[in-house]
Amino acid sequence: MIKQILLVGVGGGLGSILRYLTSVATVRYFDDAFPLATFSVNVIGCFVMGLLTGMPGALTQEARLLFVAGFCGGFTTFSAFAFENVRLLQGHNYLTAFFYIGLSVLAGLVGVWLGLQVARQF
């Protein structure tokens, strides 16, 4: 179990560092009228998640922990969200997928708004 945790942690750390560097580079070369850094990270992370999970047997369990759970998880959790929804849609669970998508977006917005409200009290 320790080995698995370390693999996810190392991959997550690398993903987080690359996400930060992507943000730094994007801000340096583009204006901030559109959240290009987050958008880019989400799209790239989704592509990498699809690539890595779409090659059955290509990755060992350790490599999956390092790259899929760790790296993609640290780089962007949006890739996991998208992957889960694609799996739901592929399984013809359309109602569940659309409910999950809608509820996640709505709950995320409400969560940020509530956090901002609480933070203003301090």
Contacts in CASP RR format, 6 or more apart in sequence:
PFRMAT RR
TARGET T0000
AUTHOR 0000-0000-0000
METHOD contacts of the structure
MODEL  1
MIKQILLVGVGGGLGSILRYLTSVATVRYFDDAFPLATFSVNVIGCFVMG
LLTGMPGALTQEARLLFVAGFCGGFTTFSAFAFENVRLLQGHNYLTAFFY
IGLSVLAGLVGVWLGLQVARQF
3 62 0 8 1.000
4 62 0 8 1.000
4 65 0 8 1.000
7 62 0 8 1.000
7 65 0 8 1.000
7 66 0 8 1.000
7 70 0 8 1.000
8 65 0 8 1.000
8 66 0 8 1.000
8 69 0 8 1.000
8 70 0 8 1.000
9 70 0 8 1.000
10 66 0 8 1.000
10 70 0 8 1.000
11 66 0 8 1.000
11 67 0 8 1.000
11 70 0 8 1.000
11 71 0 8 1.000
11 74 0 8 1.000
12 70 0 8 1.000
12 71 0 8 1.000
12 73 0 8 1.000
12 74 0 8 1.000
12 75 0 8 1.000
13 70 0 8 1.000
13 74 0 8 1.000
14 71 0 8 1.000
14 74 0 8 1.000
15 70 0 8 1.000
15 71 0 8 1.000
15 72 0 8 1.000
15 73 0 8 1.000
15 74 0 8 1.000
15 75 0 8 1.000
16 74 0 8 1.000
16 75 0 8 1.000
18 75 0 8 1.000
19 41 0 8 1.000
19 74 0 8 1.000
19 75 0 8 1.000
19 76 0 8 1.000
22 37 0 8 1.000
22 40 0 8 1.000
22 41 0 8 1.000
22 44 0 8 1.000
23 37 0 8 1.000
23 38 0 8 1.000
23 41 0 8 1.000
26 36 0 8 1.000
26 37 0 8 1.000
26 40 0 8 1.000
27 37 0 8 1.000
30 36 0 8 1.000
41 75 0 8 1.000
41 76 0 8 1.000
41 78 0 8 1.000
42 76 0 8 1.000
42 78 0 8 1.000
42 79 0 8 1.000
44 75 0 8 1.000
44 76 0 8 1.000
45 72 0 8 1.000
45 75 0 8 1.000
45 76 0 8 1.000
45 78 0 8 1.000
45 79 0 8 1.000
46 76 0 8 1.000
46 78 0 8 1.000
46 79 0 8 1.000
46 82 0 8 1.000
46 83 0 8 1.000
48 67 0 8 1.000
48 71 0 8 1.000
48 72 0 8 1.000
48 75 0 8 1.000
48 79 0 8 1.000
49 68 0 8 1.000
49 72 0 8 1.000
49 79 0 8 1.000
49 80 0 8 1.000
49 82 0 8 1.000
49 83 0 8 1.000
50 79 0 8 1.000
50 83 0 8 1.000
52 58 0 8 1.000
52 59 0 8 1.000
52 64 0 8 1.000
52 67 0 8 1.000
52 68 0 8 1.000
52 72 0 8 1.000
53 68 0 8 1.000
53 83 0 8 1.000
59 67 0 8 1.000
59 68 0 8 1.000
72 79 0 8 1.000
72 80 0 8 1.000
73 79 0 8 1.000
73 80 0 8 1.000
81 104 0 8 1.000
84 100 0 8 1.000
85 97 0 8 1.000
85 100 0 8 1.000
85 101 0 8 1.000
88 94 0 8 1.000
88 96 0 8 1.000
88 97 0 8 1.000
88 100 0 8 1.000
89 97 0 8 1.000
END
